[in-house]
Amino acid sequence: MKIDPKLHILDQLVSKDREIVQNFADRHEVIKKCGESMKEAIREVRSRGWQTHEKVWNACLFVNTISYDLSHKVYALVYERDDWKRRLAARELAVLIYEAGEDIPTVFGKNFRSSCATLGISKALTSALDKDLKRVSNLWNENRSILK
């Protein structure tokens, strides 16, 4: 398939492959189902009074929710044809990224880490998480002023 070089980069992406639309739909469905499972787990541990477990599940649900929201905003940004609506999607995406960046230190802070230690979550897993959080933190620090 030949792509018109005059097309906006997002328009080029759309014109390449309609399979991407199905991939988004499939991803959204999987993320939604995971979120429902996590909410059920949170209700269960809350009913049992397991606050330590709840902190870990809440962090998982936070990541799941952000993933869902980001995916929908990226989809809107890519597939929206109206420029004003596309700009709206871009602004909403920037706000979402900014708010998530602000919340990450609290969500994965002292209480979360204490819960992980209490539950015996492996050092390998928490180290891998630390590595990923460091990358997110670096990205956040580099782009905070632009997003704001």
MDTraj code that builds the backbone (N, CA, C; nanometers):
import mdtraj as md
import numpy as np

residues = "MET LYS ILE ASP PRO LYS LEU HIS ILE LEU ASP GLN LEU VAL SER LYS ASP ARG GLU ILE VAL GLN ASN PHE ALA ASP ARG HIS GLU VAL ILE LYS LYS CYS GLY GLU SER MET LYS GLU ALA ILE ARG GLU VAL ARG SER ARG GLY TRP GLN THR HIS GLU LYS VAL TRP ASN ALA CYS LEU PHE VAL ASN THR ILE SER TYR ASP LEU SER HIS LYS VAL TYR ALA LEU VAL TYR GLU ARG ASP ASP TRP LYS ARG ARG LEU ALA ALA ARG GLU LEU ALA VAL LEU ILE TYR GLU ALA GLY GLU ASP ILE PRO THR VAL PHE GLY LYS ASN PHE ARG SER SER CYS ALA THR LEU GLY ILE SER LYS ALA LEU THR SER ALA LEU ASP LYS ASP LEU LYS ARG VAL SER ASN LEU TRP ASN GLU ASN ARG SER ILE LEU LYS".split()
xyz = np.array([
    [0.0848, -0.1178, 0.0000],
    [0.0000, 0.0000, 0.0000],
    [0.0889, 0.1233, 0.0000],
    [0.0633, 0.2140, -0.0916],
    [0.1397, 0.3373, -0.0988],
    [0.0702, 0.4444, -0.0151],
    [0.1486, 0.5162, 0.0647],
    [0.0954, 0.6194, 0.1540],
    [0.1250, 0.7566, 0.0940],
    [0.0247, 0.8415, 0.0930],
    [0.0418, 0.9775, 0.0446],
    [0.1264, 1.0559, 0.1442],
    [0.2430, 1.1077, 0.1030],
    [0.3310, 1.1794, 0.1976],
    [0.2703, 1.3096, 0.2491],
    [0.1629, 1.3592, 0.1850],
    [0.0986, 1.4819, 0.2304],
    [0.0076, 1.4593, 0.3503],
    [-0.0261, 1.3326, 0.3750],
    [-0.1149, 1.3013, 0.4868],
    [-0.0440, 1.3248, 0.6200],
    [-0.1212, 1.3692, 0.7171],
    [-0.0724, 1.3816, 0.8544],
    [-0.0277, 1.2431, 0.9009],
    [0.0708, 1.2358, 0.9870],
    [0.1249, 1.1066, 1.0332],
    [0.0153, 1.0174, 1.0907],
    [-0.0791, 1.0754, 1.1626],
    [-0.1872, 0.9949, 1.2201],
    [-0.2787, 0.9407, 1.1106],
    [-0.3007, 1.0216, 1.0059],
    [-0.3812, 0.9746, 0.8935],
    [-0.3110, 0.8608, 0.8204],
    [-0.1780, 0.8669, 0.8145],
    [-0.1022, 0.7587, 0.7514],
    [-0.1213, 0.6287, 0.8285],
    [-0.1183, 0.6400, 0.9606],
    [-0.1365, 0.5219, 1.0444],
    [-0.2730, 0.4591, 1.0195],
    [-0.3769, 0.5417, 1.0156],
    [-0.5121, 0.4917, 0.9940],
    [-0.5237, 0.4229, 0.8588],
    [-0.4634, 0.4811, 0.7585],
    [-0.4792, 0.4267, 0.6244],
    [-0.3988, 0.2987, 0.6032],
    [-0.3053, 0.2694, 0.6895],
    [-0.2214, 0.1509, 0.6724],
    [-0.2959, 0.0207, 0.6958],
    [-0.3742, 0.0150, 0.8030],
    [-0.4276, -0.1164, 0.8364],
    [-0.5479, -0.1057, 0.9294],
    [-0.6619, -0.1501, 0.8847],
    [-0.7838, -0.1484, 0.9665],
    [-0.7786, -0.2505, 1.0796],
    [-0.6846, -0.3406, 1.0723],
    [-0.6666, -0.4387, 1.1794],
    [-0.6344, -0.3692, 1.3116],
    [-0.5742, -0.2525, 1.3029],
    [-0.5411, -0.1761, 1.4232],
    [-0.6684, -0.1436, 1.5020],
    [-0.7758, -0.1118, 1.4325],
    [-0.9030, -0.0810, 1.4988],
    [-0.9489, -0.2009, 1.5811],
    [-0.9396, -0.3191, 1.5222],
    [-0.9795, -0.4398, 1.5946],
    [-0.8868, -0.4659, 1.7129],
    [-0.7584, -0.4380, 1.6953],
    [-0.6635, -0.4555, 1.8055],
    [-0.6986, -0.3652, 1.9232],
    [-0.7362, -0.2413, 1.8935],
    [-0.7796, -0.1505, 1.9995],
    [-0.9029, -0.2067, 2.0703],
    [-1.0009, -0.2501, 1.9928],
    [-1.1247, -0.3027, 2.0516],
    [-1.0957, -0.4246, 2.1388],
    [-1.0113, -0.5133, 2.0901],
    [-0.9747, -0.6327, 2.1677],
    [-0.9023, -0.5934, 2.2961],
    [-0.8084, -0.4996, 2.2850],
    [-0.7323, -0.4540, 2.4018],
    [-0.8261, -0.3922, 2.5040],
    [-0.9181, -0.3093, 2.4579],
    [-1.0105, -0.2443, 2.5508],
    [-1.0957, -0.3468, 2.6253],
    [-1.1378, -0.4495, 2.5558],
    [-1.2194, -0.5532, 2.6188],
    [-1.1397, -0.6297, 2.7245],
    [-1.0161, -0.6646, 2.6930],
    [-0.9311, -0.7371, 2.7883],
    [-0.9039, -0.6506, 2.9116],
    [-0.8692, -0.5246, 2.8901],
    [-0.8406, -0.4352, 3.0026],
    [-0.9652, -0.4181, 3.0895],
    [-1.0804, -0.4048, 3.0251],
    [-1.2055, -0.3890, 3.0998],
    [-1.2328, -0.5123, 3.1859],
    [-1.2149, -0.6311, 3.1291],
    [-1.2375, -0.7544, 3.2055],
    [-1.1383, -0.7666, 3.3213],
    [-1.0143, -0.7303, 3.2978],
    [-0.9151, -0.7326, 3.4065],
    [-0.9565, -0.6368, 3.5175],
    [-1.0030, -0.5188, 3.4789],
    [-1.0471, -0.4206, 3.5779],
    [-1.1617, -0.4726, 3.6625],
    [-1.2554, -0.5401, 3.5996],
    [-1.3676, -0.5965, 3.6746],
    [-1.3193, -0.7027, 3.7732],
    [-1.2251, -0.7852, 3.7297],
    [-1.1685, -0.8869, 3.8202],
    [-1.0962, -0.8222, 3.9375],
    [-1.0222, -0.7163, 3.9085],
    [-0.9498, -0.6465, 4.0149],
    [-1.0460, -0.5811, 4.1125],
    [-1.1528, -0.5197, 4.0615],
    [-1.2525, -0.4589, 4.1507],
    [-1.3154, -0.5648, 4.2411],
    [-1.3433, -0.6816, 4.1854],
    [-1.4004, -0.7905, 4.2647],
    [-1.3015, -0.8345, 4.3730],
    [-1.1737, -0.8443, 4.3366],
    [-1.0719, -0.8818, 4.4350],
    [-1.0635, -0.7770, 4.5456],
    [-1.0726, -0.6507, 4.5087],
    [-1.0679, -0.5434, 4.6089],
    [-1.1889, -0.5516, 4.7018],
    [-1.3065, -0.5765, 4.6452],
    [-1.4260, -0.5919, 4.7305],
    [-1.4068, -0.7083, 4.8286],
    [-1.3505, -0.8161, 4.7792],
    [-1.3290, -0.9348, 4.8638],
    [-1.2304, -0.9069, 4.9765],
    [-1.1146, -0.8514, 4.9432],
    [-1.0152, -0.8276, 5.0489],
    [-1.0630, -0.7197, 5.1459],
    [-1.1397, -0.6244, 5.0951],
    [-1.1968, -0.5205, 5.1822],
    [-1.2965, -0.5824, 5.2801],
    [-1.3794, -0.6745, 5.2305],
    [-1.4787, -0.7384, 5.3182],
    [-1.4112, -0.8222, 5.4260],
    [-1.2927, -0.8718, 5.3980],
    [-1.2182, -0.9514, 5.4950],
    [-1.1293, -0.8656, 5.5854],
    [-1.1208, -0.7350, 5.5532],
    [-1.0385, -0.6447, 5.6330],
    [-0.8891, -0.6566, 5.6045],
    [-0.8547, -0.7054, 5.4893],
    [-0.7137, -0.7244, 5.4526],
    [-0.6593, -0.5989, 5.3849],
    [-0.6280, -0.4997, 5.4645],
    [-0.5838, -0.3713, 5.4110],
    [-0.4506, -0.3823, 5.3368],
    [-0.3655, -0.4703, 5.3805],
    [-0.2365, -0.4888, 5.3143],
    [-0.2576, -0.5372, 5.1707],
    [-0.3449, -0.6337, 5.1538],
    [-0.3762, -0.6845, 5.0207],
    [-0.4431, -0.5760, 4.9353],
    [-0.5308, -0.5012, 5.0001],
    [-0.6060, -0.3989, 4.9273],
    [-0.5136, -0.2947, 4.8643],
    [-0.4072, -0.2569, 4.9337],
    [-0.3146, -0.1575, 4.8791],
    [-0.2485, -0.2072, 4.7506],
    [-0.2149, -0.3351, 4.7466],
    [-0.1535, -0.3920, 4.6262],
    [-0.2561, -0.3998, 4.5133],
    [-0.3766, -0.4464, 4.5438],
    [-0.4807, -0.4547, 4.4415],
    [-0.5176, -0.3163, 4.3892],
    [-0.5226, -0.2169, 4.4768],
    [-0.5539, -0.0804, 4.4336],
    [-0.4490, -0.0278, 4.3356],
    [-0.3229, -0.0577, 4.3620],
    [-0.2167, -0.0152, 4.2699],
    [-0.2340, -0.0831, 4.1342],
    [-0.2690, -0.2102, 4.1367],
    [-0.2936, -0.2831, 4.0106],
    [-0.4112, -0.2218, 3.9350],
    [-0.5174, -0.1896, 4.0067],
    [-0.6347, -0.1296, 3.9428],
    [-0.6006, 0.0087, 3.8871],
    [-0.5181, 0.0840, 3.9566],
    [-0.4730, 0.2146, 3.9087],
    [-0.4044, 0.2002, 3.7726],
    [-0.3104, 0.1073, 3.7641],
    [-0.2383, 0.0859, 3.6384],
    [-0.3351, 0.0407, 3.5289],
    [-0.4250, -0.0487, 3.5633],
    [-0.5225, -0.0986, 3.4666],
    [-0.6122, 0.0155, 3.4148],
    [-0.6588, 0.0991, 3.5058],
    [-0.7464, 0.2096, 3.4679],
    [-0.6734, 0.3099, 3.3793],
    [-0.5505, 0.3431, 3.4160],
    [-0.4711, 0.4353, 3.3349],
    [-0.4478, 0.3751, 3.1963],
    [-0.4195, 0.2456, 3.1907],
    [-0.3990, 0.1788, 3.0614],
    [-0.5235, 0.1895, 2.9739],
    [-0.6377, 0.1660, 3.0340],
    [-0.7645, 0.1736, 2.9605],
    [-0.7889, 0.3151, 2.9089],
    [-0.7738, 0.4118, 2.9978],
    [-0.7975, 0.5512, 2.9601],
    [-0.7002, 0.5975, 2.8517],
    [-0.5721, 0.5649, 2.8699],
    [-0.4719, 0.6035, 2.7700],
    [-0.5028, 0.5428, 2.6339],
    [-0.5386, 0.4169, 2.6341],
    [-0.5679, 0.3495, 2.5080],
    [-0.6854, 0.4156, 2.4364],
    [-0.7897, 0.4501, 2.5102],
    [-0.9050, 0.5162, 2.4484],
    [-0.8687, 0.6553, 2.3969],
    [-0.7874, 0.7279, 2.4711],
    [-0.7482, 0.8623, 2.4269],
    [-0.6580, 0.8550, 2.3040],
    [-0.5664, 0.7600, 2.3018],
    [-0.4803, 0.7431, 2.1836],
    [-0.5660, 0.7051, 2.0637],
    [-0.6609, 0.6168, 2.0840],
    [-0.7514, 0.5776, 1.9762],
    [-0.8251, 0.7003, 1.9228],
    [-0.8794, 0.7821, 2.0119],
    [-0.9519, 0.9027, 1.9700],
    [-0.8598, 0.9981, 1.8951],
    [-0.7393, 1.0112, 1.9415],
    [-0.6431, 1.1003, 1.8772],
    [-0.6091, 1.0520, 1.7368],
    [-0.5940, 0.9229, 1.7206],
    [-0.5552, 0.8668, 1.5909],
    [-0.6726, 0.8634, 1.4934],
    [-0.7891, 0.8231, 1.5402],
    [-0.8991, 0.7959, 1.4490],
    [-0.9996, 0.9099, 1.4332],
    [-0.9900, 1.0110, 1.5148],
    [-1.0819, 1.1241, 1.5004],
    [-1.0444, 1.2030, 1.3750],
    [-1.1416, 1.2340, 1.2929],
    [-1.1173, 1.3050, 1.1669],
    [-1.1297, 1.4560, 1.1832],
    [-1.2099, 1.5013, 1.2762],
    [-1.2302, 1.6440, 1.2974],
    [-1.1117, 1.7009, 1.3762],
    [-1.0494, 1.8058, 1.3237],
    [-0.9309, 1.8624, 1.3885],
    [-0.9580, 1.9137, 1.5292],
    [-1.0735, 1.9754, 1.5513],
    [-1.1046, 2.0266, 1.6849],
    [-1.1190, 1.9122, 1.7849],
    [-1.1852, 1.8060, 1.7431],
    [-1.2007, 1.6905, 1.8316],
    [-1.0659, 1.6215, 1.8534],
    [-0.9827, 1.6211, 1.7532],
    [-0.8488, 1.5634, 1.7672],
    [-0.7665, 1.6438, 1.8675],
    [-0.7782, 1.7755, 1.8601],
    [-0.7067, 1.8601, 1.9572],
    [-0.7601, 1.8381, 2.0991],
    [-0.8917, 1.8209, 2.1097],
    [-0.9516, 1.7900, 2.2400],
    [-0.8936, 1.6595, 2.2945],
    [-0.8873, 1.5585, 2.2099],
    [-0.8302, 1.4295, 2.2529],
    [-0.6860, 1.4472, 2.2973],
    [-0.6103, 1.5289, 2.2274],
    [-0.4701, 1.5534, 2.2641],
    [-0.4609, 1.6229, 2.4000],
    [-0.5480, 1.7208, 2.4227],
    [-0.5473, 1.7894, 2.5527],
    [-0.5871, 1.6943, 2.6649],
    [-0.6893, 1.6136, 2.6403],
    [-0.7324, 1.5158, 2.7415],
    [-0.6224, 1.4147, 2.7694],
    [-0.5514, 1.3745, 2.6669],
    [-0.4404, 1.2819, 2.6840],
    [-0.3303, 1.3456, 2.7694],
    [-0.2999, 1.4717, 2.7423],
    [-0.1982, 1.5422, 2.8217],
    [-0.2401, 1.5519, 2.9682],
    [-0.3668, 1.5827, 2.9933],
    [-0.4174, 1.5921, 3.1312],
    [-0.4091, 1.4560, 3.1999],
    [-0.4477, 1.3521, 3.1294],
    [-0.4435, 1.2166, 3.1852],
    [-0.2999, 1.1782, 3.2222],
    [-0.2078, 1.2037, 3.1326],
    [-0.0673, 1.1712, 3.1594],
    [-0.0168, 1.2527, 3.2778],
    [-0.0524, 1.3802, 3.2823],
    [-0.0092, 1.4664, 3.3921],
    [-0.0639, 1.4165, 3.5258],
    [-0.1920, 1.3877, 3.5299],
    [-0.2535, 1.3423, 3.6549],
    [-0.1974, 1.2071, 3.6982],
    [-0.1761, 1.1180, 3.6042],
    [-0.1179, 0.9876, 3.6382],
    [0.0232, 1.0063, 3.6942],
    [0.0998, 1.0928, 3.6299],
    [0.2359, 1.1199, 3.6777],
    [0.2377, 1.1756, 3.8186],
    [0.1405, 1.2602, 3.8486],
    [0.1298, 1.3162, 3.9833],
    [0.0925, 1.2093, 4.0864],
    [0.0107, 1.1117, 4.0457],
    [-0.0407, 1.0108, 4.1387],
    [0.0543, 0.8927, 4.1617],
    [0.1417, 0.8654, 4.0687],
    [0.2275, 0.7464, 4.0780],
    [0.3078, 0.7407, 4.2080],
    [0.3716, 0.8494, 4.2511],
    [0.4477, 0.8395, 4.3774],
    [0.3614, 0.8006, 4.4978],
    [0.2379, 0.8469, 4.5010],
    [0.1492, 0.8125, 4.6119],
    [0.1037, 0.6675, 4.6014],
    [0.0629, 0.6271, 4.4831],
    [0.0113, 0.4911, 4.4625],
    [0.1188, 0.3867, 4.4919],
    [0.2416, 0.4130, 4.4479],
    [0.3498, 0.3151, 4.4645],
    [0.4498, 0.3562, 4.5719],
    [0.4047, 0.4360, 4.6644],
    [0.4916, 0.4871, 4.7695],
    [0.5085, 0.3926, 4.8875],
    [0.5299, 0.4522, 5.0032],
    [0.5634, 0.3804, 5.1258],
    [0.4605, 0.2732, 5.1629],
    [0.3320, 0.3067, 5.1588],
    [0.2276, 0.2106, 5.1977],
    [0.2261, 0.0901, 5.1039],
    [0.2395, 0.1159, 4.9748],
    [0.2424, 0.0067, 4.8773],
    [0.3633, -0.0823, 4.9028],
    [0.4780, -0.0221, 4.9212],
    [0.6020, -0.0987, 4.9422],
    [0.5966, -0.1793, 5.0724],
    [0.5376, -0.1185, 5.1737],
    [0.5216, -0.1888, 5.3004],
    [0.4303, -0.3100, 5.2831],
    [0.3232, -0.2927, 5.2077],
    [0.2317, -0.4041, 5.1806],
    [0.3019, -0.5151, 5.1036],
    [0.3813, -0.4781, 5.0047],
    [0.4561, -0.5780, 4.9273],
    [0.5495, -0.6585, 5.0179],
    [0.6188, -0.5884, 5.1066],
    [0.7105, -0.6566, 5.1981],
    [0.6343, -0.7494, 5.2923],
    [0.5235, -0.7014, 5.3464],
    [0.4426, -0.7812, 5.4386],
    [0.3885, -0.9067, 5.3704],
    [0.3484, -0.8920, 5.2457],
    [0.2912, -1.0057, 5.1719],
    [0.3978, -1.0987, 5.1143],
    [0.5225, -1.0607, 5.1285],
    [0.6307, -1.1469, 5.0813],
    [0.6471, -1.1469, 4.9301],
    [0.6090, -1.0373, 4.8669],
    [0.6282, -1.0260, 4.7221],
    [0.7786, -1.0235, 4.6953],
    [0.8193, -1.1024, 4.5997],
    [0.9622, -1.1252, 4.5771],
    [1.0390, -0.9968, 4.5482],
    [1.1646, -0.9975, 4.5901],
    [1.2545, -0.8851, 4.5643],
    [1.2747, -0.8674, 4.4145],
    [1.2763, -0.9777, 4.3401],
    [1.2945, -0.9686, 4.1952],
    [1.1795, -0.8896, 4.1325],
    [1.0576, -0.9161, 4.1778],
    [0.9414, -0.8462, 4.1236],
    [0.9423, -0.6992, 4.1635],
    [0.9707, -0.6709, 4.2896],
    [0.9731, -0.5311, 4.3335],
    [1.0903, -0.4561, 4.2706],
    [1.2008, -0.5234, 4.2456],
    [1.3140, -0.4598, 4.1771],
    [1.2783, -0.4265, 4.0330],
    [1.2095, -0.5187, 3.9668],
    [1.1650, -0.4932, 3.8291],
    [1.0672, -0.3754, 3.8270],
    [0.9777, -0.3711, 3.9249],
    [0.8834, -0.2604, 3.9353],
    [0.9584, -0.1291, 3.9582],
    [1.0579, -0.1320, 4.0468],
    [1.1380, -0.0123, 4.0726],
    [1.2051, 0.0387, 3.9453],
    [1.2552, -0.0540, 3.8658],
    [1.3204, -0.0174, 3.7401],
    [1.2208, 0.0511, 3.6459],
    [1.1010, -0.0067, 3.6347],
    [0.9979, 0.0531, 3.5497],
    [0.9525, 0.1880, 3.6037],
    [0.9351, 0.1972, 3.7348],
    [0.8927, 0.3235, 3.7951],
    [0.9986, 0.4312, 3.7770],
    [1.1242, 0.3928, 3.7785],
    [1.2328, 0.4880, 3.7556],
    [1.2253, 0.5445, 3.6138],
    [1.1962, 0.4565, 3.5169],
    [1.1818, 0.5024, 3.3783],
    [1.0634, 0.5968, 3.3643],
    [0.9528, 0.5642, 3.4297],
    [0.8353, 0.6513, 3.4265],
    [0.8674, 0.7844, 3.4934],
    [0.9381, 0.7789, 3.6049],
    [0.9764, 0.9000, 3.6763],
    [1.0642, 0.9895, 3.5890],
    [1.1587, 0.9302, 3.5197],
    [1.2455, 1.0077, 3.4310],
    [1.1649, 1.0729, 3.3194],
    [1.0746, 0.9962, 3.2605],
    [0.9874, 1.0500, 3.1555],
    [0.9033, 1.1644, 3.2111],
    [0.8492, 1.1439, 3.3291],
    [0.7672, 1.2456, 3.3951],
    [0.8478, 1.3729, 3.4184],
    [0.9672, 1.3585, 3.4742],
    [1.0501, 1.4753, 3.5033],
    [1.0896, 1.5516, 3.3770],
    [1.1133, 1.4780, 3.2691],
    [1.1515, 1.5416, 3.1422],
    [1.0354, 1.6142, 3.0761],
    [0.9124, 1.5716, 3.1023],
    [0.7970, 1.6250, 3.0289],
    [0.6939, 1.6982, 3.1151],
    [0.7170, 1.7043, 3.2422],
    [0.6192, 1.7651, 3.3339],
    [0.5812, 1.9063, 3.2914],
    [0.6793, 1.9906, 3.2623],
    [0.6493, 2.1303, 3.2287],
    [0.5723, 2.1410, 3.0971],
    [0.6022, 2.0550, 3.0017],
    [0.5306, 2.0563, 2.8738],
    [0.3851, 2.0175, 2.8957],
    [0.3632, 1.9139, 2.9757],
    [0.2270, 1.8676, 3.0006],
    [0.1465, 1.9682, 3.0804],
    [0.2149, 2.0353, 3.1728],
    [0.1450, 2.1336, 3.2555],
    [0.1018, 2.2518, 3.1713],
])
top = md.Topology()
chain = top.add_chain()
for i, resn in enumerate(residues, 1):
    res = top.add_residue(resn, chain, resSeq=i)
    for name in ("N", "CA", "C"):
        top.add_atom(name, md.element.get_by_symbol(name[0]), res)
traj = md.Trajectory(xyz[None], top)
